[in-house]
Amino acid sequence: MSFNVEVIADSSGQWVGNGLFFATEQEANDYANDLFCRWTAVREKRVVTSEEPANYSFAGFRLAAIEKKRGE
C-alpha cells in the first residue's frame, strides 16, 4: 500500500493525481501541503491510498525518486 496526493485545480471538480506514490501518509500529506503552497490553481487537496508501490519519498522539502532494485 502507498499514498497518493490528488488535487482539484480547475472548475471541473475532478480529482487528479500525478503518479507520485509515497510509503507513508505523513510524506504524502507533507508533499500535498508543499504542492498547495506552490500551485496557485489548487482548490482542494487530499491523500488517498493506493495499491501501487511507493516510487517517491518526500522529506525536508525534498522530493526524491525511489530507485527500484533489479528484478522488481
PyMOL Python script that loads the backbone (N, CA, C, O; Angstrom):
from pymol import cmd

cmd.read_pdbstr("""\
ATOM      1  N   MET A   1       0.839  -1.178   0.000  1.00  0.00           N
ATOM      2  CA  MET A   1       0.000   0.000   0.000  1.00  0.00           C
ATOM      3  C   MET A   1       0.886   1.245   0.000  1.00  0.00           C
ATOM      4  O   MET A   1       1.964   1.259   0.594  1.00  0.00           O
ATOM      5  N   SER A   2       0.417   2.272  -0.668  1.00  0.00           N
ATOM      6  CA  SER A   2       1.111   3.551  -0.689  1.00  0.00           C
ATOM      7  C   SER A   2       0.070   4.662  -0.602  1.00  0.00           C
ATOM      8  O   SER A   2      -1.128   4.404  -0.490  1.00  0.00           O
ATOM      9  N   PHE A   3       0.549   5.894  -0.655  1.00  0.00           N
ATOM     10  CA  PHE A   3      -0.328   7.057  -0.531  1.00  0.00           C
ATOM     11  C   PHE A   3      -0.056   8.019  -1.678  1.00  0.00           C
ATOM     12  O   PHE A   3       1.097   8.306  -2.002  1.00  0.00           O
ATOM     13  N   ASN A   4      -1.129   8.516  -2.290  1.00  0.00           N
ATOM     14  CA  ASN A   4      -1.055   9.380  -3.453  1.00  0.00           C
ATOM     15  C   ASN A   4      -1.765  10.693  -3.149  1.00  0.00           C
ATOM     16  O   ASN A   4      -2.789  10.708  -2.466  1.00  0.00           O
ATOM     17  N   VAL A   5      -1.224  11.784  -3.653  1.00  0.00           N
ATOM     18  CA  VAL A   5      -1.841  13.096  -3.498  1.00  0.00           C
ATOM     19  C   VAL A   5      -2.720  13.373  -4.715  1.00  0.00           C
ATOM     20  O   VAL A   5      -2.298  13.173  -5.853  1.00  0.00           O
ATOM     21  N   GLU A   6      -3.930  13.829  -4.469  1.00  0.00           N
ATOM     22  CA  GLU A   6      -4.832  14.251  -5.531  1.00  0.00           C
ATOM     23  C   GLU A   6      -5.273  15.679  -5.253  1.00  0.00           C
ATOM     24  O   GLU A   6      -5.424  16.085  -4.101  1.00  0.00           O
ATOM     25  N   VAL A   7      -5.476  16.433  -6.328  1.00  0.00           N
ATOM     26  CA  VAL A   7      -5.902  17.827  -6.196  1.00  0.00           C
ATOM     27  C   VAL A   7      -7.033  18.129  -7.165  1.00  0.00           C
ATOM     28  O   VAL A   7      -7.210  17.441  -8.170  1.00  0.00           O
ATOM     29  N   ILE A   8      -7.786  19.158  -6.849  1.00  0.00           N
ATOM     30  CA  ILE A   8      -8.711  19.784  -7.789  1.00  0.00           C
ATOM     31  C   ILE A   8      -8.063  21.119  -8.132  1.00  0.00           C
ATOM     32  O   ILE A   8      -7.850  21.957  -7.256  1.00  0.00           O
ATOM     33  N   ALA A   9      -7.748  21.315  -9.422  1.00  0.00           N
ATOM     34  CA  ALA A   9      -7.028  22.517  -9.822  1.00  0.00           C
ATOM     35  C   ALA A   9      -7.768  23.326 -10.882  1.00  0.00           C
ATOM     36  O   ALA A   9      -7.180  24.188 -11.533  1.00  0.00           O
ATOM     37  N   ASP A  10      -9.054  23.048 -11.052  1.00  0.00           N
ATOM     38  CA  ASP A  10      -9.849  23.830 -12.006  1.00  0.00           C
ATOM     39  C   ASP A  10     -11.314  23.769 -11.575  1.00  0.00           C
ATOM     40  O   ASP A  10     -11.622  23.257 -10.499  1.00  0.00           O
ATOM     41  N   SER A  11     -12.195  24.277 -12.389  1.00  0.00           N
ATOM     42  CA  SER A  11     -13.614  24.323 -12.023  1.00  0.00           C
ATOM     43  C   SER A  11     -14.363  23.038 -12.347  1.00  0.00           C
ATOM     44  O   SER A  11     -15.574  22.977 -12.137  1.00  0.00           O
ATOM     45  N   SER A  12     -13.680  21.998 -12.856  1.00  0.00           N
ATOM     46  CA  SER A  12     -14.344  20.740 -13.208  1.00  0.00           C
ATOM     47  C   SER A  12     -14.773  19.948 -11.978  1.00  0.00           C
ATOM     48  O   SER A  12     -15.714  19.156 -12.041  1.00  0.00           O
ATOM     49  N   GLY A  13     -14.085  20.160 -10.861  1.00  0.00           N
ATOM     50  CA  GLY A  13     -14.382  19.396  -9.653  1.00  0.00           C
ATOM     51  C   GLY A  13     -13.789  18.004  -9.661  1.00  0.00           C
ATOM     52  O   GLY A  13     -14.075  17.216  -8.760  1.00  0.00           O
ATOM     53  N   GLN A  14     -12.962  17.672 -10.658  1.00  0.00           N
ATOM     54  CA  GLN A  14     -12.368  16.343 -10.756  1.00  0.00           C
ATOM     55  C   GLN A  14     -11.063  16.272  -9.975  1.00  0.00           C
ATOM     56  O   GLN A  14     -10.216  17.163 -10.052  1.00  0.00           O
ATOM     57  N   TRP A  15     -10.928  15.179  -9.218  1.00  0.00           N
ATOM     58  CA  TRP A  15      -9.692  14.922  -8.501  1.00  0.00           C
ATOM     59  C   TRP A  15      -8.701  14.285  -9.466  1.00  0.00           C
ATOM     60  O   TRP A  15      -9.058  13.365 -10.201  1.00  0.00           O
ATOM     61  N   VAL A  16      -7.462  14.762  -9.470  1.00  0.00           N
ATOM     62  CA  VAL A  16      -6.410  14.194 -10.312  1.00  0.00           C
ATOM     63  C   VAL A  16      -5.122  14.030  -9.512  1.00  0.00           C
ATOM     64  O   VAL A  16      -4.801  14.835  -8.637  1.00  0.00           O
ATOM     65  N   GLY A  17      -4.398  12.970  -9.838  1.00  0.00           N
ATOM     66  CA  GLY A  17      -3.113  12.708  -9.201  1.00  0.00           C
ATOM     67  C   GLY A  17      -2.001  12.859 -10.216  1.00  0.00           C
ATOM     68  O   GLY A  17      -2.257  13.093 -11.397  1.00  0.00           O
ATOM     69  N   ASN A  18      -0.759  12.724  -9.758  1.00  0.00           N
ATOM     70  CA  ASN A  18       0.372  12.927 -10.657  1.00  0.00           C
ATOM     71  C   ASN A  18       1.317  11.734 -10.741  1.00  0.00           C
ATOM     72  O   ASN A  18       2.422  11.868 -11.266  1.00  0.00           O
ATOM     73  N   GLY A  19       0.915  10.586 -10.244  1.00  0.00           N
ATOM     74  CA  GLY A  19       1.749   9.397 -10.364  1.00  0.00           C
ATOM     75  C   GLY A  19       2.848   9.277  -9.329  1.00  0.00           C
ATOM     76  O   GLY A  19       3.704   8.399  -9.438  1.00  0.00           O
ATOM     77  N   LEU A  20       2.841  10.147  -8.324  1.00  0.00           N
ATOM     78  CA  LEU A  20       3.809  10.045  -7.242  1.00  0.00           C
ATOM     79  C   LEU A  20       3.147   9.311  -6.082  1.00  0.00           C
ATOM     80  O   LEU A  20       2.100   9.729  -5.586  1.00  0.00           O
ATOM     81  N   PHE A  21       3.766   8.210  -5.654  1.00  0.00           N
ATOM     82  CA  PHE A  21       3.230   7.384  -4.584  1.00  0.00           C
ATOM     83  C   PHE A  21       4.247   7.322  -3.458  1.00  0.00           C
ATOM     84  O   PHE A  21       5.426   7.053  -3.689  1.00  0.00           O
ATOM     85  N   PHE A  22       3.779   7.574  -2.223  1.00  0.00           N
ATOM     86  CA  PHE A  22       4.651   7.675  -1.060  1.00  0.00           C
ATOM     87  C   PHE A  22       4.416   6.510  -0.107  1.00  0.00           C
ATOM     88  O   PHE A  22       3.310   5.977  -0.025  1.00  0.00           O
ATOM     89  N   ALA A  23       5.461   6.123   0.609  1.00  0.00           N
ATOM     90  CA  ALA A  23       5.386   4.989   1.527  1.00  0.00           C
ATOM     91  C   ALA A  23       4.545   5.290   2.756  1.00  0.00           C
ATOM     92  O   ALA A  23       3.917   4.386   3.307  1.00  0.00           O
ATOM     93  N   THR A  24       4.519   6.544   3.197  1.00  0.00           N
ATOM     94  CA  THR A  24       3.771   6.891   4.403  1.00  0.00           C
ATOM     95  C   THR A  24       2.751   7.989   4.128  1.00  0.00           C
ATOM     96  O   THR A  24       2.917   8.809   3.224  1.00  0.00           O
ATOM     97  N   GLU A  25       1.711   7.981   4.918  1.00  0.00           N
ATOM     98  CA  GLU A  25       0.687   9.023   4.809  1.00  0.00           C
ATOM     99  C   GLU A  25       1.270  10.390   5.169  1.00  0.00           C
ATOM    100  O   GLU A  25       0.883  11.406   4.593  1.00  0.00           O
ATOM    101  N   GLN A  26       2.195  10.411   6.116  1.00  0.00           N
ATOM    102  CA  GLN A  26       2.830  11.669   6.521  1.00  0.00           C
ATOM    103  C   GLN A  26       3.607  12.299   5.369  1.00  0.00           C
ATOM    104  O   GLN A  26       3.505  13.503   5.135  1.00  0.00           O
ATOM    105  N   GLU A  27       4.383  11.490   4.649  1.00  0.00           N
ATOM    106  CA  GLU A  27       5.111  12.008   3.489  1.00  0.00           C
ATOM    107  C   GLU A  27       4.145  12.599   2.460  1.00  0.00           C
ATOM    108  O   GLU A  27       4.378  13.683   1.924  1.00  0.00           O
ATOM    109  N   ALA A  28       3.061  11.871   2.193  1.00  0.00           N
ATOM    110  CA  ALA A  28       2.079  12.339   1.213  1.00  0.00           C
ATOM    111  C   ALA A  28       1.426  13.639   1.676  1.00  0.00           C
ATOM    112  O   ALA A  28       1.234  14.552   0.873  1.00  0.00           O
ATOM    113  N   ASN A  29       1.086  13.732   2.948  1.00  0.00           N
ATOM    114  CA  ASN A  29       0.495  14.969   3.480  1.00  0.00           C
ATOM    115  C   ASN A  29       1.476  16.133   3.392  1.00  0.00           C
ATOM    116  O   ASN A  29       1.094  17.244   3.026  1.00  0.00           O
ATOM    117  N   ASP A  30       2.722  15.883   3.723  1.00  0.00           N
ATOM    118  CA  ASP A  30       3.740  16.937   3.637  1.00  0.00           C
ATOM    119  C   ASP A  30       3.893  17.403   2.192  1.00  0.00           C
ATOM    120  O   ASP A  30       3.991  18.602   1.930  1.00  0.00           O
ATOM    121  N   TYR A  31       3.914  16.458   1.257  1.00  0.00           N
ATOM    122  CA  TYR A  31       4.028  16.824  -0.157  1.00  0.00           C
ATOM    123  C   TYR A  31       2.779  17.584  -0.614  1.00  0.00           C
ATOM    124  O   TYR A  31       2.886  18.561  -1.355  1.00  0.00           O
ATOM    125  N   ALA A  32       1.603  17.143  -0.178  1.00  0.00           N
ATOM    126  CA  ALA A  32       0.354  17.836  -0.544  1.00  0.00           C
ATOM    127  C   ALA A  32       0.377  19.279  -0.058  1.00  0.00           C
ATOM    128  O   ALA A  32      -0.014  20.186  -0.794  1.00  0.00           O
ATOM    129  N   ASN A  33       0.824  19.498   1.157  1.00  0.00           N
ATOM    130  CA  ASN A  33       0.898  20.860   1.697  1.00  0.00           C
ATOM    131  C   ASN A  33       1.901  21.708   0.930  1.00  0.00           C
ATOM    132  O   ASN A  33       1.651  22.884   0.665  1.00  0.00           O
ATOM    133  N   ASP A  34       3.038  21.115   0.572  1.00  0.00           N
ATOM    134  CA  ASP A  34       4.037  21.829  -0.214  1.00  0.00           C
ATOM    135  C   ASP A  34       3.475  22.183  -1.592  1.00  0.00           C
ATOM    136  O   ASP A  34       3.645  23.308  -2.062  1.00  0.00           O
ATOM    137  N   LEU A  35       2.818  21.241  -2.229  1.00  0.00           N
ATOM    138  CA  LEU A  35       2.218  21.466  -3.544  1.00  0.00           C
ATOM    139  C   LEU A  35       1.156  22.566  -3.476  1.00  0.00           C
ATOM    140  O   LEU A  35       1.088  23.435  -4.345  1.00  0.00           O
ATOM    141  N   PHE A  36       0.338  22.512  -2.439  1.00  0.00           N
ATOM    142  CA  PHE A  36      -0.728  23.501  -2.260  1.00  0.00           C
ATOM    143  C   PHE A  36      -0.151  24.918  -2.150  1.00  0.00           C
ATOM    144  O   PHE A  36      -0.744  25.875  -2.647  1.00  0.00           O
ATOM    145  N   CYS A  37       0.994  25.043  -1.504  1.00  0.00           N
ATOM    146  CA  CYS A  37       1.630  26.360  -1.356  1.00  0.00           C
ATOM    147  C   CYS A  37       2.259  26.850  -2.660  1.00  0.00           C
ATOM    148  O   CYS A  37       2.332  28.057  -2.890  1.00  0.00           O
ATOM    149  N   ARG A  38       2.713  25.935  -3.515  1.00  0.00           N
ATOM    150  CA  ARG A  38       3.406  26.319  -4.745  1.00  0.00           C
ATOM    151  C   ARG A  38       2.472  26.521  -5.925  1.00  0.00           C
ATOM    152  O   ARG A  38       2.726  27.384  -6.765  1.00  0.00           O
ATOM    153  N   TRP A  39       1.401  25.751  -6.009  1.00  0.00           N
ATOM    154  CA  TRP A  39       0.480  25.844  -7.144  1.00  0.00           C
ATOM    155  C   TRP A  39      -0.681  26.748  -6.777  1.00  0.00           C
ATOM    156  O   TRP A  39      -1.459  26.415  -5.882  1.00  0.00           O
ATOM    157  N   THR A  40      -0.812  27.857  -7.429  1.00  0.00           N
ATOM    158  CA  THR A  40      -1.874  28.799  -7.093  1.00  0.00           C
ATOM    159  C   THR A  40      -3.250  28.333  -7.565  1.00  0.00           C
ATOM    160  O   THR A  40      -4.264  28.833  -7.078  1.00  0.00           O
ATOM    161  N   ALA A  41      -3.306  27.390  -8.499  1.00  0.00           N
ATOM    162  CA  ALA A  41      -4.593  26.926  -9.040  1.00  0.00           C
ATOM    163  C   ALA A  41      -5.255  25.844  -8.191  1.00  0.00           C
ATOM    164  O   ALA A  41      -6.429  25.537  -8.397  1.00  0.00           O
ATOM    165  N   VAL A  42      -4.526  25.263  -7.242  1.00  0.00           N
ATOM    166  CA  VAL A  42      -5.089  24.172  -6.440  1.00  0.00           C
ATOM    167  C   VAL A  42      -6.208  24.697  -5.554  1.00  0.00           C
ATOM    168  O   VAL A  42      -6.013  25.615  -4.758  1.00  0.00           O
ATOM    169  N   ARG A  43      -7.377  24.102  -5.704  1.00  0.00           N
ATOM    170  CA  ARG A  43      -8.539  24.495  -4.903  1.00  0.00           C
ATOM    171  C   ARG A  43      -8.703  23.608  -3.674  1.00  0.00           C
ATOM    172  O   ARG A  43      -9.043  24.078  -2.588  1.00  0.00           O
ATOM    173  N   GLU A  44      -8.453  22.305  -3.872  1.00  0.00           N
ATOM    174  CA  GLU A  44      -8.553  21.342  -2.773  1.00  0.00           C
ATOM    175  C   GLU A  44      -7.477  20.288  -2.941  1.00  0.00           C
ATOM    176  O   GLU A  44      -6.985  20.058  -4.046  1.00  0.00           O
ATOM    177  N   LYS A  45      -7.111  19.644  -1.828  1.00  0.00           N
ATOM    178  CA  LYS A  45      -6.117  18.570  -1.864  1.00  0.00           C
ATOM    179  C   LYS A  45      -6.574  17.455  -0.935  1.00  0.00           C
ATOM    180  O   LYS A  45      -7.303  17.679   0.032  1.00  0.00           O
ATOM    181  N   ARG A  46      -6.122  16.240  -1.259  1.00  0.00           N
ATOM    182  CA  ARG A  46      -6.410  15.104  -0.384  1.00  0.00           C
ATOM    183  C   ARG A  46      -5.339  14.039  -0.600  1.00  0.00           C
ATOM    184  O   ARG A  46      -4.626  14.048  -1.604  1.00  0.00           O
ATOM    185  N   VAL A  47      -5.241  13.133   0.351  1.00  0.00           N
ATOM    186  CA  VAL A  47      -4.347  11.985   0.256  1.00  0.00           C
ATOM    187  C   VAL A  47      -5.215  10.744   0.213  1.00  0.00           C
ATOM    188  O   VAL A  47      -6.114  10.575   1.037  1.00  0.00           O
ATOM    189  N   VAL A  48      -4.941   9.872  -0.756  1.00  0.00           N
ATOM    190  CA  VAL A  48      -5.700   8.629  -0.913  1.00  0.00           C
ATOM    191  C   VAL A  48      -4.739   7.447  -0.873  1.00  0.00           C
ATOM    192  O   VAL A  48      -3.552   7.588  -1.170  1.00  0.00           O
ATOM    193  N   THR A  49      -5.262   6.284  -0.504  1.00  0.00           N
ATOM    194  CA  THR A  49      -4.438   5.079  -0.506  1.00  0.00           C
ATOM    195  C   THR A  49      -4.418   4.473  -1.903  1.00  0.00           C
ATOM    196  O   THR A  49      -5.321   4.691  -2.711  1.00  0.00           O
ATOM    197  N   SER A  50      -3.376   3.714  -2.162  1.00  0.00           N
ATOM    198  CA  SER A  50      -3.202   3.091  -3.462  1.00  0.00           C
ATOM    199  C   SER A  50      -2.532   1.732  -3.298  1.00  0.00           C
ATOM    200  O   SER A  50      -1.843   1.483  -2.308  1.00  0.00           O
ATOM    201  N   GLU A  51      -2.740   0.870  -4.264  1.00  0.00           N
ATOM    202  CA  GLU A  51      -2.058  -0.426  -4.283  1.00  0.00           C
ATOM    203  C   GLU A  51      -0.729  -0.341  -5.042  1.00  0.00           C
ATOM    204  O   GLU A  51       0.025  -1.314  -5.078  1.00  0.00           O
ATOM    205  N   GLU A  52      -0.439   0.813  -5.644  1.00  0.00           N
ATOM    206  CA  GLU A  52       0.832   0.995  -6.349  1.00  0.00           C
ATOM    207  C   GLU A  52       1.980   0.994  -5.345  1.00  0.00           C
ATOM    208  O   GLU A  52       1.803   1.427  -4.207  1.00  0.00           O
ATOM    209  N   PRO A  53       3.151   0.515  -5.749  1.00  0.00           N
ATOM    210  CA  PRO A  53       4.306   0.598  -4.842  1.00  0.00           C
ATOM    211  C   PRO A  53       4.779   2.043  -4.716  1.00  0.00           C
ATOM    212  O   PRO A  53       4.640   2.837  -5.646  1.00  0.00           O
ATOM    213  N   ALA A  54       5.333   2.369  -3.565  1.00  0.00           N
ATOM    214  CA  ALA A  54       5.892   3.710  -3.367  1.00  0.00           C
ATOM    215  C   ALA A  54       7.007   3.935  -4.378  1.00  0.00           C
ATOM    216  O   ALA A  54       7.867   3.074  -4.564  1.00  0.00           O
ATOM    217  N   ASN A  55       6.992   5.096  -5.031  1.00  0.00           N
ATOM    218  CA  ASN A  55       8.038   5.403  -6.012  1.00  0.00           C
ATOM    219  C   ASN A  55       8.739   6.734  -5.728  1.00  0.00           C
ATOM    220  O   ASN A  55       9.663   7.119  -6.444  1.00  0.00           O
ATOM    221  N   TYR A  56       8.297   7.426  -4.690  1.00  0.00           N
ATOM    222  CA  TYR A  56       8.926   8.691  -4.290  1.00  0.00           C
ATOM    223  C   TYR A  56       8.947   8.811  -2.777  1.00  0.00           C
ATOM    224  O   TYR A  56       8.133   8.211  -2.075  1.00  0.00           O
ATOM    225  N   SER A  57       9.895   9.599  -2.293  1.00  0.00           N
ATOM    226  CA  SER A  57       9.920   9.964  -0.880  1.00  0.00           C
ATOM    227  C   SER A  57       9.925  11.489  -0.819  1.00  0.00           C
ATOM    228  O   SER A  57      10.350  12.160  -1.760  1.00  0.00           O
ATOM    229  N   PHE A  58       9.448  12.021   0.300  1.00  0.00           N
ATOM    230  CA  PHE A  58       9.433  13.468   0.499  1.00  0.00           C
ATOM    231  C   PHE A  58       9.797  13.747   1.946  1.00  0.00           C
ATOM    232  O   PHE A  58       9.049  13.414   2.866  1.00  0.00           O
ATOM    233  N   ALA A  59      10.958  14.361   2.134  1.00  0.00           N
ATOM    234  CA  ALA A  59      11.429  14.693   3.485  1.00  0.00           C
ATOM    235  C   ALA A  59      12.264  15.960   3.404  1.00  0.00           C
ATOM    236  O   ALA A  59      13.053  16.129   2.474  1.00  0.00           O
ATOM    237  N   GLY A  60      12.096  16.837   4.358  1.00  0.00           N
ATOM    238  CA  GLY A  60      12.861  18.074   4.384  1.00  0.00           C
ATOM    239  C   GLY A  60      12.644  18.922   3.142  1.00  0.00           C
ATOM    240  O   GLY A  60      13.565  19.573   2.650  1.00  0.00           O
ATOM    241  N   PHE A  61      11.410  18.906   2.641  1.00  0.00           N
ATOM    242  CA  PHE A  61      11.038  19.654   1.435  1.00  0.00           C
ATOM    243  C   PHE A  61      11.804  19.196   0.196  1.00  0.00           C
ATOM    244  O   PHE A  61      11.996  19.967  -0.745  1.00  0.00           O
ATOM    245  N   ARG A  62      12.242  17.932   0.203  1.00  0.00           N
ATOM    246  CA  ARG A  62      12.959  17.371  -0.942  1.00  0.00           C
ATOM    247  C   ARG A  62      12.217  16.148  -1.459  1.00  0.00           C
ATOM    248  O   ARG A  62      11.926  15.212  -0.714  1.00  0.00           O
ATOM    249  N   LEU A  63      11.922  16.179  -2.733  1.00  0.00           N
ATOM    250  CA  LEU A  63      11.273  15.073  -3.416  1.00  0.00           C
ATOM    251  C   LEU A  63      12.353  14.221  -4.059  1.00  0.00           C
ATOM    252  O   LEU A  63      13.227  14.748  -4.747  1.00  0.00           O
ATOM    253  N   ALA A  64      12.307  12.911  -3.844  1.00  0.00           N
ATOM    254  CA  ALA A  64      13.326  12.027  -4.411  1.00  0.00           C
ATOM    255  C   ALA A  64      12.681  10.743  -4.917  1.00  0.00           C
ATOM    256  O   ALA A  64      11.840  10.146  -4.246  1.00  0.00           O
ATOM    257  N   ALA A  65      13.091  10.334  -6.107  1.00  0.00           N
ATOM    258  CA  ALA A  65      12.608   9.070  -6.673  1.00  0.00           C
ATOM    259  C   ALA A  65      13.225   7.917  -5.892  1.00  0.00           C
ATOM    260  O   ALA A  65      14.381   7.983  -5.473  1.00  0.00           O
ATOM    261  N   ILE A  66      12.448   6.872  -5.706  1.00  0.00           N
ATOM    262  CA  ILE A  66      12.947   5.652  -5.076  1.00  0.00           C
ATOM    263  C   ILE A  66      13.379   4.727  -6.200  1.00  0.00           C
ATOM    264  O   ILE A  66      12.580   4.341  -7.054  1.00  0.00           O
ATOM    265  N   GLU A  67      14.643   4.385  -6.184  1.00  0.00           N
ATOM    266  CA  GLU A  67      15.161   3.522  -7.237  1.00  0.00           C
ATOM    267  C   GLU A  67      14.719   2.080  -6.988  1.00  0.00           C
ATOM    268  O   GLU A  67      14.802   1.568  -5.871  1.00  0.00           O
ATOM    269  N   LYS A  68      14.249   1.445  -8.058  1.00  0.00           N
ATOM    270  CA  LYS A  68      13.848   0.042  -7.958  1.00  0.00           C
ATOM    271  C   LYS A  68      15.086  -0.835  -7.941  1.00  0.00           C
ATOM    272  O   LYS A  68      16.091  -0.553  -8.594  1.00  0.00           O
ATOM    273  N   LYS A  69      14.977  -1.907  -7.172  1.00  0.00           N
ATOM    274  CA  LYS A  69      16.069  -2.894  -7.167  1.00  0.00           C
ATOM    275  C   LYS A  69      15.921  -3.765  -8.399  1.00  0.00           C
ATOM    276  O   LYS A  69      14.816  -3.946  -8.911  1.00  0.00           O
ATOM    277  N   ARG A  70      17.005  -4.291  -8.861  1.00  0.00           N
ATOM    278  CA  ARG A  70      16.977  -5.164 -10.041  1.00  0.00           C
ATOM    279  C   ARG A  70      16.028  -6.326  -9.817  1.00  0.00           C
ATOM    280  O   ARG A  70      16.031  -6.944  -8.752  1.00  0.00           O
ATOM    281  N   GLY A  71      15.224  -6.621 -10.814  1.00  0.00           N
ATOM    282  CA  GLY A  71      14.299  -7.750 -10.722  1.00  0.00           C
ATOM    283  C   GLY A  71      12.925  -7.363 -10.201  1.00  0.00           C
ATOM    284  O   GLY A  71      12.032  -8.210 -10.164  1.00  0.00           O
ATOM    285  N   GLU A  72      12.724  -6.112  -9.798  1.00  0.00           N
ATOM    286  CA  GLU A  72      11.416  -5.681  -9.301  1.00  0.00           C
ATOM    287  C   GLU A  72      10.569  -5.197 -10.447  1.00  0.00           C
ATOM    288  O   GLU A  72       9.426  -4.789 -10.241  1.00  0.00           O
TER     289      GLU A  72
END
""", "prot")
cmd.dss("prot")
cmd.show_as("cartoon", "prot")
cmd.util.cbc("prot")
cmd.orient("prot")
